[in-house]
Amino acid sequence: MDKDKYRDFDKRIGCLQFCFLTFVVLFLIYLFLLQIFDIRHYKERAKIQRSSKIFVLRGEILDRNGFKLAVDETSFDLYAHPKYYDYTPEELADKLFPYVGGDKASLSRLLARPDSVILVKKGLTRKNAEAIRALRLREISLEVKNKRAYPQGSLAAHVLGYYNSDADVAAGIEYIAKDYLEYVDKSIKYEKTPNGDLIYNLSTKPEDVTAPIKGKTLTLTIDSAVQHICEKYLYKAIRKTYATRGAVIVMDPNNGEILAMAVYPYYDPNNYNKYSLLEMKNWAITDVYPPGSTFKIITVASAFINGKIDKNTKILDTGKIKIGWWEIQNHDYVDGKAPGLIDLVYLFQHSSNVASVKVAQKMDDQEFYDTLEMFNFGQKTGIDMPAESAGILPKPKNWDTATHGSMGYGYGTSVTAIQMAAAVSAIANGGEWITPHIIKYSKKEAEEKIIRRRIMTPEMSKDLTDILVESIDRSKSIAKMRDFRLAAKTGTSRRPKDTGVGYTNKMYTSMVGYLPASDPKILIYIVIDSAKGDVWGSTVAAPIFKDISSELAKIMNLTPDRVKPLDIK
């Protein structure tokens, strides 16, 4: 019996020994196969763990003349690793002090902290970083950083936006063109040790890992000289009138290129975190407002397009008129004074509300709405900037008599500054609506991105331009020019309440115009919000227009188009 038990026990032990031996043999075979036949797979895995992408600088942003507006500056952050110290904190401080600066005693105390990693200094220059690297201190490491810099300070800040590489947040062109600015033609990778040292092999190209790699350079349509002039005179006007904010847009009406977009309040994108979101907002493309009398240009153009009037049309101006529940009168209507039968030049010269209402009434709701849509109101222009608003254009089914009439003189709709600039450009260039844009595109890119849509005939455009020129020449406008025919119109509108219901006692004042009217090269649109004092388009916006247009005519070497210079008193 006992022999049987021992025999069974021996069998079990033998079985376990056999299983263990089999496991060992199989494991040895597995290791052999792994190290001899599958070595490539694990080499690749090890390589991936050591791999790192090369540091890529953002491409520069230039104005149309190659003037630098945004660049990447390389800096270095210095770290200390106490567990690798070969020197005392005091000795390290002696070695690093010439390149780090500050107080040597404070540096020594910092290096003596019990942390596993110590941030010693941020933003070292390349020169100082290379000098520290030459010390060959294994307890010290350097991390390369890129910082976006704007050499011109606040110039065109609302166009450029800003970029923070640490948080990867951006605004303006920096946001829209992110992929382009960071694009490189080849993906460069290299291997590093756990300590951050570069591993060279036969495939490593020295130029790839030593020279900084840059993304693509982006050229804008902005002209820095034009931008500077607009910002200078806008700031001057804001200070003089104590206005809340203002915007100036200068366009080439023939191709939709934005030469300047000045938006106040200004801010410095180098220190954008010191400013509020309201200060950094490009309200020329985001905020809407009633355009006021500048919209009369669009009303008359719409009636031209629909064949309701022509350049010889006369309108009975009664001084005041009731539309639906709303009575409208001209700004100069006093004691029953009415001009009677007037032409279109008089309509613009005296900014007749009554005549504008009657022109609008010549079109039915659908006709007027469809034409305003052709001018791109109630929809985004497609400008290559973020956060553009579509404006507000009510559907014709929601119009009543008052809405239709008030639309004629700029109160039934709400627009953005860029919408107004683009719409009037379509009249200036002979009848083509063109997508406004701020990035300089190649011919092929422009064909894909820029929409051109004919909305009126060149003859209609010329007739309306001549009417606008004559209205300025007949007027006492401060904006009229001695050597240039100027097609322009001012506007004044009440500021809506923030609730959207009713109006405040504050005003938007504006002016839009283009010159030389015979062959327009520039269109200027100005809007000022909540000026104080004598607040009209003619008293607030027109003086800015005159200053800017006079300067631009000089620096852009525009050819005068008056045969006989105008006698300006």
Secondary structure, DSSP 8 states (H G I E B T S, - for coil): -HHHHHHHHHHHHHHHHHHHHHHHHHHHHHHHHHHHTSHHHHHHHHHHHHEEE--EE---EE-TTS-EEEEEEEEEEEEE-GGG-SS-HHHHHHHHHHHH-S-HHHHHHHHTS--SSEEEEEEE-HHHHHHHHTT--TTEEEEEEEEEE-TTTTTTHHHH--EETTTTEE-HHHHHTHHHHT--SS--EEEE-TTS-EE--TT--HHHHHS-EE---EEBS--HHHHHHHHHHHHHHHHHHT-SEEEEEEEETTTTEEEEEEEES---GGGGGGS-HHHH--HHHH--B--GGGGHHHHHHHHHHTTS--TT-EEEE-SEEEETTEEEE-TT--TT---EEEEHHHHHHTT-HHHHHHHHHTS-HHHHHHHHHHTTTTS----SSTT----B---GGG--HHHHHHHTTT-S-BB-HHHHHHHHHHHHTTSEEE--BSB---HHHHHHH--EEE-S-HHHHHHHHHHHHHHHHHS--TT--SSS--EEEEEEEEEE-TTSSSEEEEEEEEEEEEESTTS--EEEEEEEES--SS--IIIIIHHHHHHHHHHHHHHTT-----SS-----
